[in-house]
Amino acid sequence: MIRKVLIANRGEIAVRITRTLHEMGIASVAVFSDVDRASLHVRTADEAYPIGPAPAAESYLRIDKIIDVAKKANVDAIHPGYGFLSENRELPIACEAAGITFIGPPASAMDAMGSKTAARAKMVAAGVPITPGGSADTDDEARATAARIGYPVMLKAAHGGGGKGMRLVHKEEDLIPALERARSEAVRAFGNGTVYIEKAIVRPRHVEIQVLGDRHGNMVHLFERDCSIQRRHQKVVEESPSPAVSAETVQKIGEIAVKGALSVGYFSAGTFEFLVGEDGSFNFLEMNTRLQVEHPITEWTTGFDLVREMVRVAAGEPLGFAQHDVTRRGASIECRIYAEDPVGFLPSPGTMKQLRTPAGPWVRDDSGFYEGATVPSSYDPLISKLSVWAPDRPRAIAKMRRALSEYVITGIKSNLTFHEKLLAHPEFAAGRYHTGFIQEHAQELLGYHDVPAEDRAVLAAAIAIAASRVERRTAQDAGSQAEAAAGLSPWVATHRRKLLG
């Protein structure tokens, strides 16, 4: 029996896991870095322990510190959340050695599917269609792979997700510099710099299948999520059902996902990701051997608490239901609320002076912050996941638009206005979007287009200055002072009012 769980994570996901643990009568233990001492996840847990300085490599990525706290707190199990150590096979191995239950898949399944390159090989062996690609372990190998599959190509971190360690490359001369940046980012985010190459598919949909299995060989899928609205290869809006994928395709890729999971002895929650072409064809991308950020929309539409199911499975309990018992009703949308300026999607850390979250029927805000809390610069700037449910997609969009209109964040920049523009966009309302949608509609969604690269940093600084001085001044005065202080180029000065408006 699991009576006490350490959550090896921070922010909103740690808060979200704690809430389910408390509903199950299970005590929760938080860990925190120096900058997270006053964080919400620390306040909501039953116990909390420090694990080191702000850099993740010295705190949240330190397995030895996590296990040390787990022993000190006498926990029965560890839940990794997502990000950080969630897909690191060394954590379940360390848990087993310490006699602690790992709430997630076995290390063997992580080996098989957690590495994107290994997962691709497994799927090829199983006859599953995959996106053309190959290795990039050396620069020469990368050049050869890219030449074989043809440009444009996508560089991807083999041991991570969340858009980290990814680069789109259009021509050969850009390959090696992009590869170096991708490797460096992968090391910082996941502690492993292995990168591989895939053919870049033009205007695809990013569709994923949620799977859930137990230790007794039972495995089901919980339908699909459409995660095609992305910036910098990271999802910002997700919905279920997908407005562009037929029920027949969902059934087909769902069966493939279940088969793939069973083939590697997988249990717990996991996600198979696919690229769906404009012609309806689909190719396997990767498997995420963990809980996903966007799991609330699956919970809304199926009625399952995925964290609860993960805990039950870890405790050795059977699922207790089969595929024919899994049904779906209504539609759900999730918007990721970030502390970032949509102009360039630059992080905007700082203290939130005001925080007012939306409420009402079928509105859920999974947040890791409170009014007066500080969003640190050391980690991903995700503030919360705002999700809604409604009987159908049009009403889900209307509900999300209402919820966004109630959301108030001051003191830092946020992407709330971006989400409002997106949900109001006629092409989104019609379900006609793809992974490049934000870039394609930058003028409507972000209030600018074709911003010269050299202007982006100075533009962000100008807007920050304008925001800090807007109190007791007119917007025009603040903008003028910002221009003078930041030394804007003529292009930015010309477009200032449109950009700041």
RANOR-V965588 format. One record per residue. N is the residue number from 1. RES is the residue in one letter. PHI is phi as a letter, one per 40 degrees, with the letter a starting at -180 (none if undefined). PSI is psi in whole degrees, -180 to 180 (NA if undefined). BURIAL is 1 if it has 16 or more other C-alpha atoms within 10 Angstrom, else 0. Layout:
# RANOR-V965588
((N,RES,PHI,PSI,BURIAL) (N,RES,PHI,PSI,BURIAL))
This chain:
# RANOR-V965588
((1,M,none,140,0) (2,I,c,118,1) (3,R,b,-21,0) (4,K,a,130,1) (5,V,b,132,1) (6,L,c,133,1) (7,I,b,110,1) (8,A,c,62,1) (9,N,a,-170,1) (10,R,a,179,1) (11,G,g,-152,1) (12,E,c,-34,1) (13,I,c,-34,1) (14,A,c,-39,1) (15,V,c,-45,1) (16,R,c,-43,1) (17,I,c,-42,1) (18,T,d,-41,1) (19,R,c,-43,1) (20,T,c,-41,1) (21,L,d,-43,1) (22,H,c,-37,0) (23,E,c,-29,0) (24,M,c,0,0) (25,G,g,26,0) (26,I,b,133,1) (27,A,c,147,1) (28,S,b,146,1) (29,V,b,126,1) (30,A,b,154,1) (31,V,b,152,1) (32,F,a,147,1) (33,S,c,175,1) (34,D,d,-38,0) (35,V,c,-9,1) (36,D,b,11,1) (37,R,d,-37,0) (38,A,b,15,0) (39,S,c,159,1) (40,L,c,-37,1) (41,H,c,-27,1) (42,V,c,-40,1) (43,R,c,-31,0) (44,T,c,-19,1) (45,A,c,161,1) (46,D,c,-32,0) (47,E,a,156,0) (48,A,a,142,1) (49,Y,b,139,1) (50,P,c,147,1) (51,I,b,11,1) (52,G,h,-172,1) (53,P,c,172,0) (54,A,d,-45,1) (55,P,d,131,1) (56,A,d,-33,1) (57,A,c,-19,1) (58,E,b,3,0) (59,S,a,-83,1) (60,Y,c,-16,1) (61,L,c,5,1) (62,R,c,98,1) (63,I,c,-38,1) (64,D,c,-39,0) (65,K,c,-39,1) (66,I,c,-47,1) (67,I,c,-38,1) (68,D,c,-44,0) (69,V,c,-40,1) (70,A,d,-41,1) (71,K,c,-42,0) (72,K,c,-40,0) (73,A,c,-6,1) (74,N,f,51,0) (75,V,c,160,1) (76,D,c,-28,1) (77,A,a,164,1) (78,I,b,130,1) (79,H,b,126,1) (80,P,c,-8,1) (81,G,g,-137,1) (82,Y,b,159,1) (83,G,g,-173,1) (84,F,f,-116,1) (85,L,c,7,1) (86,S,c,-27,1) (87,E,b,24,1) (88,N,c,113,1) (89,R,d,-22,1) (90,E,c,-24,0) (91,L,c,-50,1) (92,P,c,-31,1) (93,I,c,-43,1) (94,A,c,-37,1) (95,C,c,-46,1) (96,E,c,-42,0) (97,A,c,-30,0) (98,A,c,0,0) (99,G,g,30,0) (100,I,b,137,1) (101,T,c,133,1) (102,F,c,124,1) (103,I,c,85,1) (104,G,i,-170,1) (105,P,c,166,1) (106,P,c,157,1) (107,A,d,-33,1) (108,S,c,-38,0) (109,A,c,-35,1) (110,M,c,-40,1) (111,D,d,-44,1) (112,A,c,-38,1) (113,M,b,-22,1) (114,G,c,-35,1) (115,S,c,123,1) (116,K,c,-38,1) (117,T,c,-41,1) (118,A,c,-38,1) (119,A,c,-41,1) (120,R,c,-42,1) (121,A,c,-41,1) (122,K,c,-43,1) (123,M,c,-36,1) (124,V,c,-44,0) (125,A,c,-30,0) (126,A,c,0,0) (127,G,g,17,0) (128,V,c,133,1) (129,P,c,134,0) (130,I,b,159,1) (131,T,c,131,1) (132,P,d,140,1) (133,G,a,-165,1) (134,G,i,-172,1) (135,S,c,158,1) (136,A,a,43,1) (137,D,c,-30,0) (138,T,b,165,0) (139,D,c,-42,0) (140,D,c,-40,0) (141,E,c,-39,0) (142,A,c,-44,1) (143,R,c,-42,1) (144,A,c,-43,0) (145,T,c,-47,1) (146,A,c,-41,1) (147,A,c,-37,0) (148,R,c,-45,0) (149,I,c,-18,1) (150,G,g,145,1) (151,Y,c,154,1) (152,P,c,153,1) (153,V,b,161,1) (154,M,b,127,1) (155,L,c,137,1) (156,K,b,140,1) (157,A,c,133,1) (158,A,c,-19,1) (159,H,b,34,1) (160,G,a,-166,1) (161,G,a,-159,1) (162,G,g,21,1) (163,G,g,-3,1) (164,K,c,140,1) (165,G,g,28,1) (166,M,b,141,1) (167,R,a,135,1) (168,L,c,127,1) (169,V,b,125,1) (170,H,c,-24,0) (171,K,a,160,0) (172,E,d,-40,0) (173,E,c,-17,0) (174,D,c,-6,0) (175,L,c,-55,1) (176,I,c,-45,1) (177,P,d,-40,0) (178,A,c,-37,1) (179,L,c,-42,1) (180,E,c,-42,0) (181,R,c,-40,0) (182,A,c,-43,1) (183,R,c,-44,1) (184,S,c,-44,1) (185,E,c,-37,1) (186,A,c,-39,1) (187,V,c,-46,1) (188,R,c,-39,0) (189,A,c,-36,1) (190,F,b,-4,1) (191,G,g,12,1) (192,N,a,124,1) (193,G,c,12,1) (194,T,c,130,1) (195,V,b,144,1) (196,Y,b,174,1) (197,I,b,138,1) (198,E,b,153,1) (199,K,c,132,1) (200,A,c,121,1) (201,I,c,133,1) (202,V,c,128,0) (203,R,f,49,1) (204,P,c,165,1) (205,R,c,143,1) (206,H,b,107,1) (207,V,b,135,1) (208,E,b,154,1) (209,I,b,126,1) (210,Q,c,126,1) (211,V,b,156,1) (212,L,a,125,1) (213,G,b,163,1) (214,D,b,-178,1) (215,R,c,0,1) (216,H,b,12,0) (217,G,g,7,0) (218,N,c,134,1) (219,M,a,135,1) (220,V,b,165,1) (221,H,b,151,1) (222,L,b,43,1) (223,F,g,-167,1) (224,E,b,164,1) (225,R,b,138,1) (226,D,c,118,1) (227,C,b,38,1) (228,S,c,-20,1) (229,I,c,105,1) (230,Q,b,151,1) (231,R,b,136,1) (232,R,f,39,1) (233,H,g,16,1) (234,Q,b,136,1) (235,K,c,142,1) (236,V,b,-23,1) (237,V,b,135,1) (238,E,b,154,1) (239,E,a,158,1) (240,S,a,132,1) (241,P,c,165,1) (242,S,c,134,1) (243,P,c,-1,1) (244,A,b,-1,1) (245,V,b,130,0) (246,S,c,160,0) (247,A,c,-34,0) (248,E,c,-41,0) (249,T,c,-41,0) (250,V,d,-44,1) (251,Q,c,-41,0) (252,K,c,-49,0) (253,I,c,-26,1) (254,G,c,-43,1) (255,E,c,-38,1) (256,I,c,-42,1) (257,A,c,-44,1) (258,V,c,-45,1) (259,K,c,-44,1) (260,G,c,-41,1) (261,A,c,-43,1) (262,L,c,-32,1) (263,S,c,-20,0) (264,V,b,14,1) (265,G,g,35,1) (266,Y,c,146,1) (267,F,a,169,1) (268,S,g,-167,1) (269,A,c,144,1) (270,G,a,167,1) (271,T,b,130,1) (272,F,c,128,1) (273,E,b,140,1) (274,F,b,151,1) (275,L,b,127,1) (276,V,b,121,1) (277,G,c,169,1) (278,E,c,-23,0) (279,D,c,3,0) (280,G,g,-8,0) (281,S,c,154,0) (282,F,b,149,1) (283,N,b,139,1) (284,F,c,134,1) (285,L,b,-59,1) (286,E,a,169,1) (287,M,b,133,1) (288,N,c,115,1) (289,T,c,57,1) (290,R,a,180,1) (291,L,c,144,1) (292,Q,c,152,1) (293,V,d,-41,1) (294,E,c,17,1) (295,H,c,-24,1) (296,P,d,-33,1) (297,I,c,-29,1) (298,T,c,-39,1) (299,E,c,-41,1) (300,W,d,-47,1) (301,T,c,-20,1) (302,T,b,-20,1) (303,G,g,2,0) (304,F,c,138,0) (305,D,c,105,0) (306,L,c,-34,1) (307,V,c,-43,1) (308,R,d,-44,0) (309,E,c,-38,1) (310,M,c,-41,1) (311,V,c,-44,1) (312,R,d,-46,1) (313,V,c,-43,1) (314,A,c,-31,1) (315,A,c,-3,1) (316,G,g,5,0) (317,E,c,147,0) (318,P,c,159,1) (319,L,d,-46,1) (320,G,g,8,0) (321,F,a,158,0) (322,A,b,178,0) (323,Q,d,-39,0) (324,H,c,-13,0) (325,D,c,-14,0) (326,V,c,115,0) (327,T,b,166,0) (328,R,b,142,1) (329,R,b,144,0) (330,G,g,-163,1) (331,A,b,147,1) (332,S,b,145,1) (333,I,b,142,1) (334,E,b,135,1) (335,C,b,128,1) (336,R,c,120,1) (337,I,c,116,1) (338,Y,b,150,1) (339,A,c,81,1) (340,E,a,153,1) (341,D,c,118,1) (342,P,d,-23,1) (343,V,c,94,1) (344,G,g,-5,1) (345,F,f,47,1) (346,L,c,137,1) (347,P,d,147,1) (348,S,b,71,1) (349,P,c,163,1) (350,G,i,-172,1) (351,T,c,131,1) (352,M,c,112,1) (353,K,c,-42,0) (354,Q,b,142,0) (355,L,a,109,1) (356,R,b,115,0) (357,T,c,151,1) (358,P,c,162,1) (359,A,a,-169,0) (360,G,h,175,0) (361,P,d,130,0) (362,W,f,40,0) (363,V,b,131,1) (364,R,b,130,1) (365,D,b,106,1) (366,D,c,102,1) (367,S,b,154,1) (368,G,b,13,1) (369,F,b,170,1) (370,Y,a,165,1) (371,E,d,129,0) (372,G,g,-8,0) (373,A,c,157,1) (374,T,b,130,1) (375,V,c,112,1) (376,P,c,159,1) (377,S,c,-3,0) (378,S,c,-16,0) (379,Y,b,177,0) (380,D,d,134,0) (381,P,c,28,1) (382,L,c,123,1) (383,I,c,-50,1) (384,S,a,171,1) (385,K,b,112,1) (386,L,c,121,1) (387,S,b,152,1) (388,V,b,162,1) (389,W,b,147,1) (390,A,a,165,1) (391,P,c,-25,0) (392,D,a,171,0) (393,R,c,-46,1) (394,P,d,-41,0) (395,R,c,-29,1) (396,A,c,-41,1) (397,I,c,-45,1) (398,A,c,-41,1) (399,K,c,-41,1) (400,M,c,-40,1) (401,R,c,-40,1) (402,R,c,-43,1) (403,A,c,-43,1) (404,L,c,-35,1) (405,S,c,-22,0) (406,E,c,-15,0) (407,Y,c,128,0) (408,V,b,125,0) (409,I,b,123,1) (410,T,b,163,0) (411,G,g,-26,1) (412,I,b,164,1) (413,K,c,151,1) (414,S,a,170,1) (415,N,c,24,1) (416,L,d,-45,1) (417,T,c,-38,0) (418,F,d,-47,1) (419,H,c,-40,1) (420,E,c,-43,1) (421,K,c,-41,1) (422,L,c,-49,1) (423,L,c,-24,1) (424,A,c,-8,0) (425,H,c,130,0) (426,P,c,-32,0) (427,E,c,-35,0) (428,F,c,-43,1) (429,A,d,-33,1) (430,A,c,-5,0) (431,G,g,16,0) (432,R,c,84,0) (433,Y,a,169,1) (434,H,a,-177,1) (435,T,c,-18,1) (436,G,b,17,1) (437,F,c,-44,1) (438,I,c,-47,1) (439,Q,c,-40,1) (440,E,c,-31,0) (441,H,b,34,1) (442,A,d,-38,0) (443,Q,d,-47,0) (444,E,c,-37,0) (445,L,c,-33,1) (446,L,b,-7,1) (447,G,g,16,1) (448,Y,a,167,1) (449,H,a,152,0) (450,D,f,45,0) (451,V,c,122,0) (452,P,d,138,0) (453,A,d,-37,0) (454,E,c,-15,0) (455,D,c,-13,0) (456,R,c,-47,1) (457,A,c,-45,0) (458,V,c,-30,1) (459,L,c,-43,1) (460,A,c,-41,1) (461,A,c,-40,1) (462,A,c,-43,1) (463,I,c,-37,1) (464,A,c,-42,1) (465,I,c,-43,1) (466,A,c,-41,1) (467,A,c,-39,1) (468,S,c,-21,0) (469,R,b,3,1) (470,V,c,-27,0) (471,E,c,129,0) (472,R,g,11,0) (473,R,b,159,0) (474,T,c,159,0) (475,A,c,-33,1) (476,Q,c,-43,0) (477,D,c,-44,0) (478,A,c,-42,1) (479,G,c,-40,1) (480,S,c,-44,1) (481,Q,c,-36,0) (482,A,c,-41,1) (483,E,c,-46,1) (484,A,c,-41,0) (485,A,c,-37,0) (486,A,c,-12,1) (487,G,g,54,0) (488,L,c,150,1) (489,S,c,163,0) (490,P,d,-36,0) (491,W,c,-47,0) (492,V,c,-42,1) (493,A,d,-40,1) (494,T,c,-38,0) (495,H,b,10,0) (496,R,d,-51,1) (497,R,c,-37,0) (498,K,c,-39,0) (499,L,c,-44,1) (500,L,c,-14,1) (501,G,c,NA,0))
